[in-house]
Amino acid sequence: MQALLIGAGAALGLVLYLLAAQRQLLAVAVVLASLYPALPVILGVALLHERISRSQAMGLLGAGVATVLLTLG
């Protein structure tokens, strides 16, 4: 059941990404896609109470800075 939900979520994400690209909202789609690597880490910390290493924290900070720079153009 969980695999079905994950697959459906992934399919929905791909469809929404393609729709954003077709409607010239590529800047929004790229910014949201750039956050993809940070989501599993954030969910792991929030739901599983995992600890973040120094290198992971630097990676999250880098992803955040890159996202801000992408939005500023």
TACORGI-V392595 format. One record per backbone hydrogen bond with DSSP energy under -1.0 kcal/mol. NH is the residue of the N-H (numbers start at 1). CO is the residue of the C=O. Records with the same first field share a line. If there is no record, write none. Layout:
NH = CO, CO
This chain:
5 = 1
6 = 2
7 = 3
8 = 4
9 = 5
10 = 6
11 = 7
12 = 8
13 = 9
14 = 10
15 = 11
16 = 12
17 = 13
18 = 14
19 = 15
20 = 16
21 = 17
22 = 18
23 = 19
24 = 21
25 = 20
29 = 25
30 = 26
31 = 27
32 = 28
33 = 29
34 = 30
36 = 33
39 = 35
42 = 38
43 = 39
44 = 40
45 = 41
46 = 42
47 = 43
48 = 44
50 = 44
57 = 53
58 = 54
59 = 55
60 = 56
61 = 57
62 = 58
63 = 59
64 = 60
65 = 61
66 = 62
67 = 63
68 = 64
69 = 65
70 = 66
71 = 67
72 = 68
73 = 69
